Amino acid sequence: MNANRKRNINQIESNHDDSMDTDEKRRNGPEIYDAPKIVRLLVLLGNSTNAALEQNIEKLASICVTNIEDYRFQILDTLAECATYTPYKHTIYSPIIGLLNAKVPEVTKELLDDYVLRINNYLNEGEFQYALNVLTMVAELINVHVVDPAALMATLEALVEAGSASDDKRQADFCIFAVMNCLPVAGLELSDSLPTQFHGLMSKIDQFMASRDNKFTDCLKIWKSNAKAIQKEKLESLWDQVKNLEKREWIDEGFTKQYFATFKTVLDEGQMHSLNPLSLPESTTDRVYPPPQIVFRIFEAAHIVEEAQTLPPSESIDRYLLEQALTGILHQHQYDRKACADAMLNYVKKDTHSINHIIVEVIFGLLLTLPDAPHIHILYGSLFIECCKLQPSKVPQVLALAAELIFRGMDSMQMICVDRLIEWFSYHLSNFQYRWTWSDWIDQIDPETHSIKKYFLEEVIRKCVTYAYHEKISQMLPDKCSLMPAEATFSSTFDSETDGELMELVNNFDNLIIRKTDADAMLKNLYVATPEVDADSDQPMEEIEEVKRAYDRHKFEVFFCVLLDKAKSSFTHNFAAFNRYLPTFLNVIEELPICRMDIIKAIFIGWKNAPQYIILLIDKLFKMKVLDTTTIIEFIFENDLEYIGDKKHFHDILFKAIQRHVTFIKGLTGEYERLKSKIEKVQAKLENNEGGDIDFRNASIEMIESDIDVNSLENPEMWLSESNAISIEQKTSLEAHTLVLEKAINHAIEKNFVKLITLHESQDSSNEFATQNVSYDFVFGRFKQFVILNLDSVKVLSPNIIEKYLKSDSVYDDLRTTFLNLIAVN
């Protein structure tokens, strides 16, 4: 429902004609305002610069007062939705509510009660950003004489008390952040009205921040040190900005325009209202408070070219307010990239502040957020493209500067962030004809040595080749560029030097595939060759037939290699071949699971120059249940981790396999829980001796919401018996697949631990520091990437991992601390 309402607001903004003037005249008389017209005017308020905004505010407030009896619900509902979905316009809507309060205070009290109700509902639903937006709107209303300062103070004090007393770190941080988020708009009024209480509130926040342990957030930093950029945790950064605002006596540097000042005389006549209490829910599996976040800032005032525009310092509250406003716009329009880019570039502060630089910072910050970005990654790339198209003379230069600053510090960047940048940058270049100052970056690396910068360029170029074609990218790069990958051709396993017997087998399978031999007939050609059995033999015929039906691993390996060779023309040919011989694959691997490893090796060897083929073919076979997670992980870690550290496709395959396995387990869990709730519902019906309605007072939510109609079952007892049997099978399958995942995660963790310890010991013995070793950086970076991408699974296994590995004397402090910090994030 929230998504639908937000789309309604977005649709009004997208379809407007840029005319917000409420003084329009009709030929046949004065303007008539119906509900849709008023809603439209409220939503579009502040979007147009054609007229004085204060004048429009006053007129629209008058319209609302005049029509409040007829359209009470529509007006209040729209004001509530605007507070939720357009937080960057709170200062515009607060005077409207204040003027409404001066005329009809009972209506404003109803709106306030609705605000608090929405905050509580959003908290229960896990929509924490929406809850913050509405709470900030409530705090804003203290400036327009709507909310009693004592009532707001009581609410903020309750949040601080709840945060200080909470054992849940995330809940505690959220409570304190919610209070800090209100202070830029309410701090001045609170400090004037209730100086003693406000001082006590600030002291309590200061005590909380001083005692707060945020060392675990170091693993969320984009760069390994603060040398490349200021990397503060968001709560810590905001507290520094709030304290700087306090030193300025709560007067910002002019960022927030106080539209209510024009109407102060009228607003002061309004009645002030109390607030209903907030209700903070506990964390559950479905409702998890926001994780800590590192603030991403790379631009400084020196980077600004245009004199008319300013970039607030990092420690200024104006920088935070700008970032929050643009983030709010992005979140509001996340499903419409064109509208989102247009709204961000046309933000009201564009003439006085360097909006383009903040937009680029905000988008990069979201893209590189750990452990995961809040939106799908393609959104950020598409926003950059749209912004460049809308302002081709400004945004590309800012984006190029940001890319250059990021590339300079890439050698100390986390691997997971580097991989995200590879995906973004290659996608971005594919939309701009792959034009870039390649020589500038290539000159910064040594082609003969490994480095993260070199890895980044190699993978970007490889990805660009995938999007375009080899010759096109080769022409865009400097002459004889050593980073250019080989052409994506298939490397046949068999050639003219293949021995005669093997070549005969190859030709046999080649002919069978050309003749489109079906899957069952192909199986007969994969049997083990058995000698003729003597007719007088005493061996039972059953055993003889069993031997004849055994599959030959070598034959299957040859068959699969020939199949890859015949289907090398395109992905379509490969997928068609896999579908034709799927029964063949499944029959063979059921008897010979080791053949899964042969399949993976054949694909890696045949398409060694085309990582995109390797990734897609293995993923296709995984979805067809020919390959499994265990085999893929065993193959990946069969290679030296030092060797695969800068081979992105190895890790892409690894992470995708685990991700698909986790998704499969979630699907099984959902099916099992749904069937279980249905069984409970039918069981409750059968246990009701009187045959009446089921008593749901002690029933679970899942049971109540189950979609089964108990009364429609002809034989509930039989259905219950059959469903219990199915439920047991589902539970067994779920436990088995969960065990497979746990073993795979454990195997990966163990391999990483062993390799890291070995590298660390070798460096100690040679008097080298670990952080100066490129191989160590790659392996350690991949280890952190693996844990971050599988945090939920690793968290479940962490007690065993800690007991088995971290208590060992061989585990050095950096590895132990990093792992503990990573699981603390979750």
C-alpha positions in Angstrom: 0.0 0.0 0.0 2.9 2.4 0.8 4.4 1.7 -2.6 1.1 2.5 -4.4 0.7 5.8 -2.5 4.3 6.8 -3.3 3.7 6.0 -7.0 0.6 8.3 -6.9 2.7 11.2 -5.6 5.4 10.4 -8.2 2.8 10.3 -11.0 1.4 13.7 -10.0 5.0 15.2 -10.0 5.9 13.5 -13.3 2.7 14.6 -15.2 2.6 18.2 -14.0 2.9 21.2 -16.3 5.3 23.2 -14.2 2.4 25.6 -13.4 1.8 25.8 -9.6 0.2 29.2 -9.6 -3.0 29.0 -7.4 -4.2 32.3 -8.8 -5.3 31.0 -12.2 -8.5 32.4 -13.5 -11.2 30.6 -15.4 -13.2 32.4 -18.1 -16.6 31.6 -16.5 -15.8 32.6 -12.9 -13.5 32.0 -9.9 -11.4 28.8 -9.6 -13.3 25.8 -8.2 -11.2 23.4 -6.1 -12.1 19.8 -5.9 -10.2 17.0 -4.1 -7.9 16.0 -7.0 -7.1 19.7 -7.6 -6.1 20.3 -4.0 -4.1 17.2 -3.8 -2.2 18.2 -6.9 -1.5 21.6 -5.6 -0.2 20.2 -2.3 2.1 17.6 -4.0 3.5 20.2 -6.5 4.1 22.9 -3.9 7.7 24.0 -4.0 8.4 22.4 -7.4 8.0 25.6 -9.4 10.0 28.8 -9.2 7.5 30.8 -11.3 6.1 32.7 -8.3 7.0 33.6 -4.8 6.8 30.4 -2.7 5.6 32.2 0.4 2.7 33.6 -1.6 1.7 30.2 -2.8 2.0 28.8 0.7 -0.4 31.4 2.0 -2.9 30.9 -0.8 -2.8 27.1 -0.6 -3.3 27.2 3.2 -6.4 29.4 2.6 -7.7 26.9 0.1 -7.2 24.0 2.5 -9.0 25.9 5.3 -11.9 26.8 3.1 -12.4 23.2 1.8 -11.4 21.3 5.0 -15.0 20.3 5.8 -15.6 18.8 2.3 -12.1 17.3 1.7 -10.8 16.7 5.2 -9.6 13.2 4.6 -7.9 14.0 1.2 -6.1 17.0 2.6 -4.8 15.4 5.8 -3.9 12.2 4.0 -1.9 14.1 1.4 -0.1 16.1 4.0 0.8 12.9 5.8 2.0 11.2 2.6 4.1 14.3 1.6 5.7 14.2 5.0 6.6 10.5 4.4 7.8 10.6 0.8 9.1 14.1 0.3 11.2 14.9 3.4 13.2 17.5 1.5 10.1 19.7 1.4 9.2 19.6 5.1 10.1 23.3 5.6 7.5 24.1 2.9 4.7 22.0 4.3 5.2 23.1 7.9 3.8 26.6 7.3 0.8 25.1 5.6 0.1 23.0 8.7 0.8 26.0 11.0 -1.7 28.2 9.1 -4.2 25.4 9.2 -3.7 25.1 12.9 -4.4 28.8 13.5 -7.9 28.4 12.0 -8.9 24.8 12.7 -6.7 23.4 15.6 -8.8 20.3 16.0 -7.9 19.2 12.5 -4.2 19.8 13.1 -4.5 17.7 16.3 -6.0 14.9 14.2 -3.1 15.2 11.7 -0.5 15.0 14.6 -2.2 11.9 15.9 -2.0 10.4 12.4 1.7 11.3 12.2 2.5 9.4 15.4 0.3 6.5 14.4 2.2 6.3 11.1 5.5 6.4 12.8 4.5 3.5 15.0 3.2 1.5 12.0 6.3 2.2 10.0 8.5 1.0 12.8 6.5 -2.2 13.2 6.6 -2.8 9.4 10.4 -2.2 9.3 10.1 0.9 7.2 12.5 2.9 9.3 13.3 5.6 6.8 9.7 6.5 6.5 9.4 6.6 10.3 12.4 9.0 10.4 10.8 11.2 7.7 7.5 11.6 9.6 9.3 12.1 13.0 11.4 14.9 11.4 8.2 16.5 10.1 6.8 16.4 13.7 10.0 18.1 14.9 9.6 20.7 12.2 6.2 21.6 13.5 7.7 23.0 16.7 8.8 26.0 14.7 5.2 26.9 13.5 3.6 26.8 17.0 1.8 23.4 16.4 3.8 21.0 18.6 4.4 21.9 22.2 8.2 22.1 22.8 7.7 20.1 26.1 5.9 17.4 24.2 8.6 17.1 21.6 11.3 17.1 24.3 9.5 14.3 26.1 9.4 12.3 22.8 13.2 12.8 22.2 14.1 12.0 25.8 12.1 8.8 25.5 14.0 7.8 22.4 17.4 8.6 24.1 16.4 6.6 27.1 15.3 3.7 25.0 18.5 3.8 23.0 20.7 3.9 26.1 18.9 1.0 27.7 18.7 -1.2 24.6 20.9 -4.3 24.3 20.3 -4.3 20.6 23.1 -2.1 19.1 21.2 -1.4 15.9 18.0 -0.4 17.8 20.1 1.8 20.1 21.9 3.5 17.2 18.5 4.1 15.4 17.0 5.8 18.5 19.9 8.1 18.9 20.1 8.8 15.2 16.4 9.6 15.1 16.9 12.3 17.8 20.0 13.8 16.1 18.1 13.9 12.9 15.5 16.2 14.5 18.0 18.6 16.1 18.9 20.6 13.0 15.3 21.7 12.6 14.2 21.8 16.3 17.4 22.5 18.2 17.1 26.3 18.1 13.5 26.3 19.5 14.2 23.7 22.1 17.3 25.4 23.4 15.4 28.7 23.7 12.2 27.2 25.2 13.7 24.5 27.5 17.4 25.3 28.0 17.9 23.1 31.1 16.2 20.0 29.7 17.8 20.5 26.3 21.2 20.6 27.9 20.4 17.4 29.7 19.3 15.8 26.4 22.6 16.7 24.7 24.6 15.4 27.7 22.9 12.1 27.5 23.6 11.8 23.8 27.2 12.7 24.4 27.5 10.0 27.1 26.0 7.5 24.7 28.4 8.4 21.9 31.4 8.3 24.3 30.5 4.8 25.5 29.5 3.5 22.1 31.9 0.8 20.6 32.0 1.3 16.9 35.3 -0.4 16.1 33.5 -3.1 14.2 32.5 -0.5 11.6 36.2 -0.4 10.4 35.4 -3.4 8.2 32.7 -1.4 6.4 35.1 1.3 5.3 35.7 1.5 1.5 39.4 2.2 1.9 41.5 0.3 4.4 42.7 3.5 5.9 41.6 7.1 6.3 44.5 8.4 4.2 42.5 8.4 1.0 39.3 10.0 2.3 37.5 10.9 5.5 35.6 7.8 6.4 33.4 8.3 9.4 30.5 6.2 10.5 27.2 8.0 9.8 26.1 8.4 13.5 29.6 9.6 14.5 29.7 12.0 11.6 26.3 13.4 12.3 27.1 13.9 16.0 30.2 16.0 15.0 28.0 18.1 12.7 25.4 18.6 15.4 28.0 19.7 17.9 29.3 22.2 15.3 25.8 23.5 14.8 25.5 23.8 18.6 28.6 26.0 18.6 26.9 28.2 16.1 23.9 28.4 18.6 21.8 26.3 16.3 21.9 28.7 13.4 22.9 27.0 10.1 24.8 28.7 7.3 21.6 29.7 5.5 20.9 26.3 4.0 17.4 25.9 5.5 15.1 28.8 4.5 12.6 29.5 7.2 9.4 30.0 5.2 7.4 30.2 8.4 9.0 33.5 9.4 6.8 35.3 7.0 3.7 34.1 8.9 5.1 34.3 12.4 2.4 36.6 13.7 -0.5 34.4 12.5 1.3 31.2 13.5 1.8 32.4 17.1 -1.9 32.6 17.5 -2.3 28.8 17.0 -2.8 26.3 19.7 0.1 24.0 20.6 -0.6 20.3 20.9 0.8 17.3 22.8 2.0 14.1 21.2 1.0 10.5 21.7 3.8 8.2 22.8 6.0 6.3 20.4 6.2 2.5 20.5 9.6 0.9 19.6 9.3 -2.7 18.5 12.0 -5.3 19.1 14.2 -6.7 16.3 13.0 -9.8 14.7 14.0 -11.9 11.6 11.5 -9.9 9.5 12.2 -6.5 11.2 15.9 -5.6 11.5 17.0 -2.1 12.4 19.2 -0.3 9.9 22.9 -1.3 9.9 25.8 1.1 10.5 26.9 3.0 7.4 30.1 4.8 6.4 29.7 8.3 5.0 31.3 8.6 1.5 32.9 12.0 0.8 35.6 12.7 -1.7 35.0 16.3 -2.8 36.3 19.4 -1.1 35.8 23.1 -1.7 38.9 23.2 -3.9 37.2 21.0 -6.4 34.5 23.5 -7.1 35.0 25.6 -10.3 31.9 27.8 -10.4 32.3 30.8 -8.0 28.5 31.2 -7.5 28.2 27.7 -6.0 29.6 26.5 -2.7 30.3 23.1 -1.3 29.7 22.9 2.5 32.6 21.5 4.5 32.3 17.9 5.6 31.9 18.9 9.3 29.0 21.3 8.4 25.4 20.3 9.0 24.6 21.8 5.6 26.5 19.0 4.0 24.4 16.4 5.8 21.2 18.2 5.0 22.1 18.4 1.3 23.0 14.7 1.3 19.8 13.7 3.0 17.6 15.8 0.7 19.1 14.2 -2.4 19.0 10.8 -0.9 15.3 11.3 -0.2 14.7 12.3 -3.8 16.6 9.2 -5.0 14.6 7.0 -2.8 11.3 8.6 -3.8 11.9 8.2 -7.5 13.9 4.9 -7.4 11.6 3.2 -9.9 11.9 6.0 -12.5 15.4 6.9 -13.3 14.6 9.8 -15.7 12.3 11.5 -13.1 14.9 10.8 -10.4 17.8 12.4 -12.3 15.6 15.4 -13.3 14.4 16.0 -9.7 18.0 15.7 -8.3 19.5 18.1 -10.8 16.7 20.6 -10.3 16.8 20.6 -6.5 16.0 24.0 -5.1 19.6 24.6 -3.9 21.1 24.1 -7.4 21.9 27.8 -7.8 23.7 28.3 -4.5 25.3 24.9 -3.9 27.3 22.6 -6.0 24.5 20.0 -6.4 26.3 18.0 -9.1 29.2 17.2 -6.8 26.8 16.1 -4.0 24.7 14.0 -6.4 27.8 12.1 -7.6 29.0 11.6 -4.0 25.6 10.4 -2.9 25.2 7.9 -5.7 28.7 6.5 -5.3 28.2 6.4 -1.5 25.1 4.2 -2.0 26.7 2.0 -4.6 29.7 1.3 -2.3 27.7 0.9 0.9 28.7 -2.3 2.8 27.6 -4.9 3.4 25.1 -4.2 0.6 23.7 -1.3 -1.3 20.2 -0.2 -0.4 19.0 -0.5 -4.1 19.8 -2.7 -7.0 23.2 -1.7 -8.4 21.9 -1.0 -12.0 19.9 2.0 -10.6 23.1 3.9 -9.7 24.6 3.4 -13.1 21.4 4.4 -14.9 21.2 7.5 -12.8 24.7 8.6 -13.7 23.9 8.1 -17.4 20.6 10.1 -17.1 22.4 12.9 -15.3 25.1 13.1 -17.9 22.4 13.3 -20.7 20.5 16.0 -18.9 23.5 18.2 -18.2 26.2 17.1 -20.7 28.3 20.2 -20.1 28.5 19.7 -16.3 27.9 16.3 -14.9 30.4 14.3 -17.0 33.2 16.5 -15.8 32.2 16.0 -12.2 31.8 12.3 -12.7 35.2 12.1 -14.4 36.9 13.9 -11.4 35.2 11.5 -9.0 36.4 8.5 -11.0 39.9 9.9 -11.0 39.9 10.5 -7.2 38.6 7.0 -6.6 41.1 5.4 -9.0 44.0 7.1 -7.2 43.2 5.3 -4.0 42.1 2.0 -5.5 45.1 0.0 -4.3 43.9 0.3 -0.7 40.2 -0.2 -1.5 38.1 -3.2 -0.4 37.8 -5.9 -3.1 34.0 -6.0 -3.0 33.9 -2.2 -3.7 36.4 -2.7 -6.6 34.2 -5.3 -8.1 31.2 -3.1 -7.9 33.1 -0.3 -9.6 34.2 -2.6 -12.4 30.5 -3.4 -13.1 29.5 0.2 -12.9 32.3 1.7 -15.0 32.1 -0.9 -17.8 28.4 -0.4 -18.0 28.8 3.4 -18.0 31.4 3.3 -20.8 29.1 1.1 -22.9 26.6 3.9 -23.0 29.2 6.5 -24.1 31.1 4.6 -26.9 33.8 3.5 -24.5 35.5 6.8 -24.7 37.9 7.5 -21.8 41.4 8.8 -21.1 42.7 5.3 -21.0 46.4 6.3 -21.4 46.2 8.4 -18.2 45.2 5.4 -16.1 47.3 2.8 -17.9 50.4 5.0 -17.3 49.7 4.7 -13.5 50.3 1.0 -13.4 53.1 -1.4 -14.0 52.0 -4.1 -16.5 54.6 -6.6 -15.1 53.4 -6.6 -11.5 50.1 -7.4 -9.8 48.1 -4.6 -8.3 44.5 -3.8 -7.6 44.6 -0.9 -10.1 45.8 -3.3 -12.8 43.1 -5.8 -11.9 40.5 -3.1 -12.1 41.6 -2.0 -15.6 41.9 -5.6 -16.9 38.4 -6.5 -15.7 36.9 -3.3 -17.0 38.4 -3.8 -20.4 37.3 -7.5 -20.4 33.8 -6.4 -19.5 33.8 -3.8 -22.3 34.8 -6.5 -24.8 31.8 -8.5 -23.6 29.4 -5.6 -24.2 30.9 -4.7 -27.6 33.5 -6.7 -29.5 37.2 -7.2 -29.4 38.2 -5.0 -32.3 36.1 -2.1 -31.2 37.7 -2.0 -27.7 41.1 -2.6 -29.1 40.7 0.6 -31.2 39.8 2.6 -28.2 42.9 1.6 -26.2 46.5 2.8 -26.7 48.4 0.9 -29.3 49.8 -2.5 -28.1 48.0 -2.2 -24.8 49.2 -5.2 -22.7 45.9 -5.2 -20.8 43.8 -6.2 -23.8 42.5 -9.7 -23.3 42.8 -12.5 -25.9 39.8 -12.9 -28.3 37.0 -15.0 -26.8 37.5 -18.1 -28.9 36.9 -21.8 -27.9 40.0 -23.9 -27.2 39.4 -27.4 -28.4 40.6 -30.1 -26.2 41.5 -32.4 -29.1 43.6 -31.7 -32.1 45.7 -33.5 -34.8 48.2 -34.7 -32.2 45.5 -36.6 -30.2 46.3 -40.3 -30.2 44.4 -42.7 -32.5 42.2 -44.5 -30.0 41.1 -41.3 -28.3 40.5 -39.6 -31.7 38.3 -42.5 -32.7 36.2 -42.0 -29.7 36.0 -38.2 -30.4 34.9 -38.8 -34.0 32.3 -41.3 -32.8 30.7 -38.8 -30.4 31.0 -36.1 -33.1 29.0 -38.1 -35.5 26.4 -39.0 -32.9 25.9 -35.3 -32.0 25.7 -34.3 -35.7 23.0 -37.0 -36.2 21.1 -35.5 -33.2 21.1 -38.7 -31.3 18.6 -38.5 -28.5 19.6 -38.5 -24.8 18.6 -42.2 -24.1 20.5 -43.5 -27.1 23.6 -41.4 -26.1 23.6 -43.1 -22.7 24.2 -46.4 -24.4 27.4 -45.0 -25.9 28.7 -44.0 -22.4 28.7 -47.5 -20.9 31.9 -49.1 -19.7 33.4 -51.4 -22.4 33.1 -55.0 -21.0 34.6 -58.1 -22.4 32.4 -60.8 -23.9 31.0 -63.1 -21.2 31.5 -66.9 -21.6 28.2 -68.6 -22.2 29.2 -71.3 -19.6 30.1 -68.7 -17.0 28.5 -69.2 -13.6 28.2 -65.4 -13.1 24.5 -64.4 -12.6 23.0 -62.5 -15.5 21.9 -59.7 -13.2 25.5 -58.9 -12.3 26.5 -59.1 -16.0 23.8 -56.6 -17.0 24.7 -54.3 -14.1 28.3 -54.2 -15.3 27.2 -53.5 -18.9 25.1 -50.6 -17.6 27.9 -48.9 -15.7 29.0 -45.5 -17.1 32.5 -44.8 -18.2 33.8 -41.5 -16.7 36.4 -41.1 -19.5 33.8 -41.5 -22.2 31.5 -38.9 -20.6 34.4 -36.5 -20.3 35.1 -36.9 -24.0 31.4 -36.6 -24.9 31.0 -33.4 -23.0 34.1 -31.8 -24.5 32.9 -32.7 -28.0 29.5 -31.3 -27.2 31.0 -28.0 -26.1 33.0 -27.9 -29.3 30.0 -28.5 -31.5 28.0 -25.8 -29.7 30.7 -23.2 -29.5 28.9 -20.8 -32.0 26.8 -19.0 -29.4 25.1 -19.2 -26.0 21.9 -20.4 -27.8 23.7 -23.4 -29.3 25.1 -24.3 -25.9 21.8 -24.0 -24.1 20.0 -26.0 -26.8 22.7 -28.8 -26.5 22.4 -28.8 -22.7 18.6 -29.1 -22.9 18.8 -32.0 -25.5 21.2 -34.0 -23.3 20.0 -33.0 -19.9 18.7 -36.6 -19.2 22.1 -37.9 -20.2 23.8 -35.6 -17.7 21.5 -36.4 -14.9 21.7 -40.1 -15.3 25.5 -40.1 -15.5 26.1 -37.8 -12.5 23.6 -39.8 -10.4 25.9 -42.8 -10.7 29.2 -40.8 -11.0 29.0 -37.5 -9.1 32.7 -37.0 -9.8 31.6 -36.2 -13.4 30.4 -32.8 -12.1 34.0 -31.8 -11.6 34.8 -33.0 -15.1 32.1 -30.8 -16.5 33.4 -27.7 -14.7 37.0 -28.4 -15.8 35.9 -28.9 -19.4 34.1 -25.5 -19.5 37.1 -23.7 -17.8 39.5 -25.3 -20.3 37.4 -24.8 -23.4 36.4 -21.2 -22.7 39.6 -20.1 -20.9 39.7 -16.9 -22.9 36.0 -16.1 -22.4 35.1 -15.7 -18.7 31.6 -14.6 -19.7 30.9 -18.0 -21.3 32.3 -19.8 -18.2 30.0 -17.9 -15.8 26.9 -18.3 -17.9 27.4 -21.9 -18.8 28.1 -23.0 -15.2 25.2 -21.0 -14.0 22.9 -22.6 -16.6 24.0 -26.1 -15.6 23.6 -25.2 -11.9 20.0 -24.1 -12.5 19.4 -27.4 -14.4 20.6 -29.2 -11.3 23.5 -30.8 -13.2 26.0 -29.0 -11.0 25.8 -28.3 -7.3 27.2 -25.8 -4.8 29.6 -28.3 -3.2 31.3 -29.2 -6.5 31.6 -25.6 -7.6 33.2 -24.6 -4.3 35.5 -27.6 -4.3 36.7 -26.7 -7.8 37.2 -23.0 -6.9 39.2 -23.8 -3.8 41.1 -26.6 -5.6 43.0 -23.7 -7.2 45.6 -21.7 -5.2 43.8 -18.7 -3.7 46.8 -16.6 -4.5 46.4 -17.6 -8.2 42.6 -16.8 -8.3 42.8 -13.6 -6.3 42.7 -11.4 -9.4 40.5 -13.7 -11.4 37.1 -12.1 -11.0 35.1 -14.8 -12.8 36.2 -17.5 -10.3 34.6 -15.5 -7.5 31.6 -14.5 -9.5 30.8 -18.2 -10.0 31.4 -18.9 -6.4 29.2 -16.1 -5.1 26.4 -16.8 -7.6 26.3 -20.5 -6.7 26.0 -19.8 -3.0 23.4 -17.1 -3.6 21.3 -19.5 -5.7 21.6 -22.2 -3.1 20.5 -19.7 -0.3 17.5 -18.6 -2.5 16.6 -22.3 -3.0 16.7 -22.9 0.8 14.5 -19.8 1.3 12.0 -21.2 -1.2 12.0 -24.6 0.6 11.6 -22.9 3.9 8.6 -20.9 2.7 6.9 -24.0 1.3 7.5 -25.9 4.5 6.2 -23.0 6.7 3.1 -22.6 4.6 2.2 -26.3 4.7 2.9 -26.4 8.4 0.5 -23.5 9.0 -2.2 -25.3 7.0 -1.7 -28.5 9.0 -2.0 -26.5 12.2 -5.2 -24.9 11.0 -6.8 -28.3 10.1 -5.5 -29.9 13.3 -7.1 -27.1 15.3 -10.4 -27.7 13.5 -10.3 -31.5 14.2 -9.4 -30.9 17.8 -12.5 -28.8 18.3 -14.9 -31.3 19.7 -18.0 -29.2 19.1 -17.2 -28.7 15.5 -17.5 -24.9 15.8 -15.2 -22.2 14.7 -11.5 -22.4 15.4 -10.2 -20.5 18.5 -7.5 -18.3 17.0 -6.6 -16.5 20.3 -3.4 -18.6 20.7 -2.8 -19.3 17.1 0.3 -18.1 15.2 0.1 -15.4 12.6 1.1 -17.9 9.8 -1.8 -20.2 10.9 -4.3 -17.4 10.9 -3.2 -16.1 7.4 -3.0 -19.6 5.8 -5.2 -19.8 2.7 -6.7 -23.2 3.3 -10.5 -23.5 3.6 -10.9 -26.2 6.3 -14.6 -26.7 5.6 -14.0 -27.5 1.9 -12.0 -30.6 2.8 -14.0 -33.8 2.2 -11.8 -35.9 4.4 -9.7 -33.7 6.7 -8.1 -36.7 8.5 -6.8 -38.2 5.2 -5.6 -34.8 4.1 -3.8 -34.3 7.4 -2.1 -37.7 7.2 -0.9 -37.0 3.6 0.2 -33.5 4.4 2.1 -34.6 7.5 4.1 -37.1 5.3 4.8 -34.3 2.8 5.8 -32.0 5.6 8.3 -34.5 7.0 9.8 -34.9 3.5 10.1 -31.2 3.1 11.7 -30.8 6.5 14.2 -33.6 5.7 15.0 -31.9 2.3 15.4 -28.5 4.0 17.8 -29.9 6.6 19.8 -31.7 3.9 20.2 -28.6 1.7 21.0 -26.4 4.7 23.7 -28.9 5.8 25.2 -28.8 2.3 25.3 -25.0 2.5 26.9 -25.0 5.9 29.6 -27.5 4.8 30.3 -25.3 1.7 30.6 -22.2 3.8 32.8 -24.0 6.3 35.0 -25.3 3.5 35.5 -21.9 2.1 36.3 -20.3 5.4 38.8 -23.0 6.3 40.6 -22.7 2.9 40.8 -18.9 3.4 42.1 -19.2 7.0 44.8 -21.7 6.1 46.0 -19.6 3.1 46.0 -16.3 5.0 47.9 -17.8 7.9 50.4 -19.3 5.5 50.9 -16.0 3.7 51.2 -14.1 7.0 53.8 -16.5 8.4 55.9 -16.3 5.2 55.9 -12.5 5.4 56.9 -12.5 9.1 59.8 -14.8 8.3 60.9 -12.5 5.6 60.4 -9.3 7.7 57.7 -8.0 5.4 54.5 -6.3 6.5 51.3 -8.1 5.4 49.7 -4.9 4.2 52.5 -4.4 1.7 52.1 -7.7 0.0 49.8 -7.7 -3.0 49.1 -11.4 -2.9 48.1 -11.1 0.7 45.9 -8.1 -0.1 44.0 -10.0 -2.8 43.4 -13.1 -0.6 42.5 -11.1 2.5 40.2 -8.9 0.4 38.5 -11.9 -1.2 38.0 -13.4 2.3 36.3 -10.2 3.6 34.2 -10.1 0.4 33.1 -13.8 0.9 32.1 -13.1 4.5 30.2 -9.9 3.6 28.3 -11.5 0.8 27.3 -14.4 3.0 26.9 -12.7 6.3 23.6 -14.4 7.3 25.0 -17.9 6.7 28.4 -17.1 8.3 26.7 -15.6 11.3 24.8 -18.9 12.0 28.1 -20.8 11.8 30.2 -18.3 13.6 30.2 -20.1 17.0 31.8 -23.2 15.4 34.2 -21.1 13.3 35.3 -19.2 16.4 35.8 -22.4 18.4 37.6 -24.2 15.6 39.8 -21.5 14.1 39.9 -18.2 16.0 41.1 -19.7 19.3 44.1 -21.2 17.6 47.4 -19.5 18.4 48.2 -19.6 14.6 45.5 -17.1 13.9 47.0 -13.6 14.0 45.2 -10.6 15.5 44.3 -8.8 12.3 42.5 -11.9 10.9 40.7 -12.6 14.2 39.6 -9.0 14.7 38.4 -8.6 11.1 36.2 -11.7 11.3 34.7 -10.8 14.6 34.0 -7.2 13.4 32.4 -8.6 10.2 29.9 -10.8 12.0 29.2 -8.0 14.5 27.8 -6.0 11.6 25.1 -8.5 11.2 
